[in-house]
Structure formats: C-alpha cells, structure tokens
Amino acid sequence: MIERYLKGAKAQDLGAPGETLTARERQVLKLIAEGCKSRGIAAVLCISEDMVAKHRAHIMGKLDFHSASALAAYALKKGLIRE
C-alpha cells in the first residue's frame, strides 16, 4: 500500500524535483493562470477565499514564484492551460 501511495505521489509531480502539487493546488493553479480572482476560484471550487489564499501561498512556496504572472507562465509551460 505504501509503495502504491509513493508511486501515486510521483505521478502527480509537475516537473522539477520537489515540485509536487496536490490535486487541489493544481486546480487552483489552473484557475489562477486562467485569470480567475480569489472570489471566483472560491466559488468554482466551493471553498473559502481564505483557503484559496492558503493554496496560492503553498503553490508559490513550492514553485518558488512570487507573482500570478509567473504562475500563469508555469501553467502554460506545463500544459495546464492553453494560449
């Protein structure tokens, strides 16, 4: 069971070492990259705006980015969104 869990975690990796985002973080990243504001993301995902802010902070920390435009560029590069 542990081996399957570890393999699943590796499959969710978006690229570079240590850049493992959860499924929810990937959803939030995609919506940020598409230009959605926190209120809109919260409504789509049925979570609070505070939770969106926490996910955004975790994503930025894990990927070492400091702006929404950097997140959008990353999401585009990884194929999470289209031009």
C-alpha angles and dihedrals in degrees: 000000000000091000091054090049092051092048089051091052090052091050090056092055110119097208130288122064114281095015097118112152124187119239090256092049089052090051091050091045091052092050093046090050090050088057100256118153123227093261092053093046090050091051094048094047096036093236133118124270088242090058090050088053090051092050090048090051092049092048093049091047094049094046095036094232126142105195142047090239090058089051091050092050090050093048090050092049091050093048097246090127135020129235 
